[in-house]
Amino acid sequence: MSGLAFDALLCDLDGVIRFFDLDEVTRLEQAAGIAVGTTMATAFAAERGRPLVLGRLTRTQWAASIAEALTAQVSARQAATLARAFAHAPSRADQQAVELIRRVRRTIPVVLVTNATVWLDDDLGRLGLTDLADHVVNSSRVRVAKPDLEIYQVAAERAGAPAHRCAFVDDSRTNVDAARQVGMSAVHYRRLSDLRELVAPVLGEVGPSLM
């Protein structure tokens, strides 16, 4: 055990490191006369979102399911176009967050803990993030998703540290609360400074105590 406040960093991916560009989806929704955000709500409705992050849907199956649901509001052609645009939306990595995590990894293990898809590895490759973490706990591969407590235990095991020696960061309050249930120090991510303050002690910088 080190003299640091924690021995491993467990980090969410989407909303912390990776961000999707939905401008084209928004444009298509406006052109179709439906509320902005309708496609996202449809894509992640319980009957679709849960199977997706548990590895039960391919991207083609997901897009087809989104399109089928959207036909209640728009034409079949518009629905297919919206579904395809959403399922293939481009993404970017926050390079400041990436650099912070790379620096942290020089000192302690880093594990990405993400509710993600079976094609995540391809996405990470396109973003140049294949080597960002020591391990990636992808819900669609381990078949358990946040906030199920089991995924945090899997992540701690991959990190090689007991749960109470792991720090966890996520943009979902629900996921943060779950991490605390297994004994982790956890921070709700809202802006880059939340991550920066969390890892400051690891980087030899002054930072506040963990929340």
C-alpha positions as CSV (number, residue, x, y, z in Angstrom):
1,M,0.0,0.0,0.0
2,S,1.4,3.4,-1.0
3,G,1.4,6.6,1.1
4,L,-1.1,8.1,-1.4
5,A,-4.8,8.6,-0.6
6,F,-5.6,5.8,-3.1
7,D,-3.8,3.1,-5.0
8,A,-5.8,3.0,-8.3
9,L,-7.9,5.3,-10.4
10,L,-11.1,3.9,-11.8
11,C,-12.6,6.2,-14.4
12,D,-15.7,6.5,-16.4
13,L,-15.3,7.0,-20.2
14,D,-18.3,8.8,-21.6
15,G,-19.0,12.2,-20.2
16,V,-15.5,12.3,-18.6
17,I,-13.1,11.4,-21.4
18,R,-15.2,10.8,-24.5
19,F,-17.9,13.1,-25.9
20,F,-20.2,12.5,-28.9
21,D,-21.0,15.1,-31.6
22,L,-24.7,15.0,-32.1
23,D,-25.0,18.1,-34.3
24,E,-26.1,16.0,-37.3
25,V,-28.7,14.2,-35.3
26,T,-30.0,17.5,-34.0
27,R,-30.2,18.8,-37.5
28,L,-32.1,15.8,-38.7
29,E,-34.6,15.9,-35.8
30,Q,-35.3,19.6,-36.5
31,A,-35.9,18.8,-40.2
32,A,-38.2,15.9,-39.2
33,G,-40.2,18.2,-36.8
34,I,-39.5,16.2,-33.7
35,A,-38.0,17.4,-30.4
36,V,-34.3,17.6,-30.1
37,G,-33.1,14.6,-28.0
38,T,-35.9,12.3,-29.1
39,T,-33.5,10.0,-30.9
40,M,-31.2,9.8,-27.8
41,A,-34.1,9.0,-25.5
42,T,-35.3,6.3,-27.9
43,A,-31.8,4.8,-28.3
44,F,-31.3,4.5,-24.6
45,A,-34.8,3.5,-23.5
46,A,-34.7,0.6,-21.1
47,E,-35.7,-2.0,-23.7
48,R,-32.7,-0.9,-25.9
49,G,-30.1,0.7,-23.7
50,R,-29.8,-2.1,-21.2
51,P,-29.4,-4.9,-23.7
52,L,-26.9,-2.7,-25.6
53,V,-24.5,-2.2,-22.7
54,L,-24.8,-5.8,-21.7
55,G,-23.5,-6.9,-25.1
56,R,-26.8,-8.3,-26.4
57,L,-27.1,-6.0,-29.4
58,T,-24.8,-5.3,-32.4
59,R,-24.7,-1.8,-33.8
60,T,-26.9,-2.9,-36.7
61,Q,-29.5,-4.4,-34.4
62,W,-29.4,-1.3,-32.2
63,A,-29.9,1.0,-35.1
64,A,-32.8,-1.1,-36.5
65,S,-34.5,-1.1,-33.1
66,I,-34.1,2.7,-32.8
67,A,-35.5,3.2,-36.3
68,E,-38.5,0.9,-35.7
69,A,-39.4,2.9,-32.5
70,L,-39.0,6.2,-34.3
71,T,-41.5,5.3,-37.0
72,A,-44.3,6.2,-34.6
73,Q,-43.2,9.8,-35.1
74,V,-41.5,10.1,-38.4
75,S,-41.5,8.4,-41.8
76,A,-39.6,5.1,-42.1
77,R,-37.0,6.8,-44.2
78,Q,-36.4,9.6,-41.7
79,A,-36.4,7.1,-38.9
80,A,-33.7,5.0,-40.6
81,T,-31.6,8.1,-41.3
82,L,-31.9,9.3,-37.7
83,A,-31.0,5.9,-36.3
84,R,-28.0,5.5,-38.5
85,A,-26.7,9.0,-37.7
86,F,-27.1,8.4,-34.0
87,A,-25.5,4.9,-34.0
88,H,-22.6,6.2,-35.9
89,A,-22.2,9.6,-34.3
90,P,-18.6,10.8,-34.3
91,S,-16.8,11.3,-31.0
92,R,-13.8,13.1,-29.6
93,A,-11.6,12.7,-26.6
94,D,-11.0,15.5,-24.1
95,Q,-7.2,15.8,-24.5
96,Q,-6.8,17.5,-21.2
97,A,-8.5,14.7,-19.4
98,V,-6.4,12.2,-21.4
99,E,-3.2,13.9,-20.5
100,L,-4.1,13.9,-16.8
101,I,-4.9,10.2,-16.9
102,R,-1.7,9.3,-18.7
103,R,0.2,11.2,-16.0
104,V,-1.6,9.4,-13.3
105,R,-0.9,6.0,-14.9
106,R,2.8,6.6,-14.5
107,T,2.3,6.3,-10.7
108,I,-0.7,4.0,-10.1
109,P,-3.0,1.7,-12.2
110,V,-5.8,3.2,-14.2
111,V,-8.9,1.2,-15.1
112,L,-11.7,2.5,-17.4
113,V,-15.1,1.4,-16.1
114,T,-17.7,2.0,-18.7
115,N,-21.2,1.0,-19.7
116,A,-20.3,0.6,-23.3
117,T,-20.9,-1.4,-26.5
118,V,-19.3,-4.5,-28.0
119,W,-17.5,-2.2,-30.6
120,L,-15.8,-0.1,-27.9
121,D,-12.3,-1.4,-28.8
122,D,-12.7,-0.1,-32.3
123,D,-13.8,3.3,-31.0
124,L,-10.9,3.5,-28.6
125,G,-8.5,2.7,-31.5
126,R,-9.9,5.5,-33.6
127,L,-9.5,7.9,-30.8
128,G,-5.9,6.8,-30.0
129,L,-6.9,5.6,-26.6
130,T,-6.1,1.9,-26.8
131,D,-3.2,2.3,-24.3
132,L,-4.8,5.0,-22.1
133,A,-5.5,2.6,-19.2
134,D,-4.1,-0.6,-17.7
135,H,-7.5,-2.3,-18.1
136,V,-10.9,-1.6,-19.6
137,V,-13.9,-3.0,-17.8
138,N,-16.5,-2.8,-20.5
139,S,-20.0,-3.7,-19.4
140,S,-20.8,-5.4,-22.7
141,R,-17.9,-7.7,-22.2
142,V,-18.2,-8.5,-18.5
143,R,-22.0,-8.6,-18.9
144,V,-22.7,-6.4,-15.8
145,A,-23.3,-2.7,-15.9
146,K,-23.1,0.3,-13.6
147,P,-24.6,0.8,-11.1
148,D,-24.6,-2.9,-10.3
149,L,-22.1,-3.3,-7.5
150,E,-20.5,-6.3,-9.2
151,I,-18.9,-4.2,-11.9
152,Y,-17.0,-2.1,-9.3
153,Q,-15.7,-5.3,-7.7
154,V,-14.5,-6.5,-11.1
155,A,-12.8,-3.2,-11.7
156,A,-11.0,-3.2,-8.3
157,E,-9.8,-6.8,-9.0
158,R,-8.4,-5.7,-12.4
159,A,-6.7,-2.7,-10.7
160,G,-5.1,-5.0,-8.1
161,A,-6.3,-2.9,-5.2
162,P,-9.0,-3.4,-2.6
163,A,-12.1,-1.3,-3.2
164,H,-11.4,1.0,-0.2
165,R,-8.1,1.9,-1.9
166,C,-9.7,2.8,-5.2
167,A,-10.8,6.3,-6.3
168,F,-13.7,6.3,-8.8
169,V,-14.9,9.2,-11.0
170,D,-18.1,9.3,-13.1
171,D,-20.4,11.9,-14.5
172,S,-23.4,10.0,-13.1
173,R,-24.4,10.6,-9.4
174,T,-26.1,7.2,-9.3
175,N,-22.9,5.5,-10.4
176,V,-20.8,7.5,-7.9
177,D,-23.2,6.5,-5.1
178,A,-22.9,2.8,-6.0
179,A,-19.1,3.0,-5.9
180,R,-19.3,4.4,-2.4
181,Q,-21.4,1.4,-1.4
182,V,-18.5,-0.9,-2.1
183,G,-16.1,1.3,-0.1
184,M,-14.5,3.4,-2.9
185,S,-13.7,7.1,-2.6
186,A,-15.8,8.5,-5.4
187,V,-16.1,11.9,-7.1
188,H,-19.0,13.1,-9.2
189,Y,-17.5,14.6,-12.4
190,R,-19.1,17.8,-13.7
191,R,-16.0,19.6,-15.1
192,L,-12.4,18.9,-15.7
193,S,-11.3,20.5,-12.5
194,D,-13.1,17.7,-10.6
195,L,-10.7,15.2,-12.1
196,R,-7.8,17.5,-11.7
197,E,-8.4,18.0,-8.0
198,L,-8.9,14.3,-7.5
199,V,-5.6,13.3,-9.0
200,A,-3.5,16.2,-7.7
201,P,-2.0,14.3,-4.8
202,V,-0.9,11.5,-7.2
203,L,0.8,14.0,-9.4
204,G,2.5,15.6,-6.5
205,E,0.3,18.7,-6.6
206,V,-1.8,20.2,-3.8
207,G,-5.4,19.1,-3.9
208,P,-8.4,18.9,-1.5
209,S,-9.3,15.7,0.3
210,L,-11.5,13.2,-1.4
211,M,-15.3,13.7,-1.1
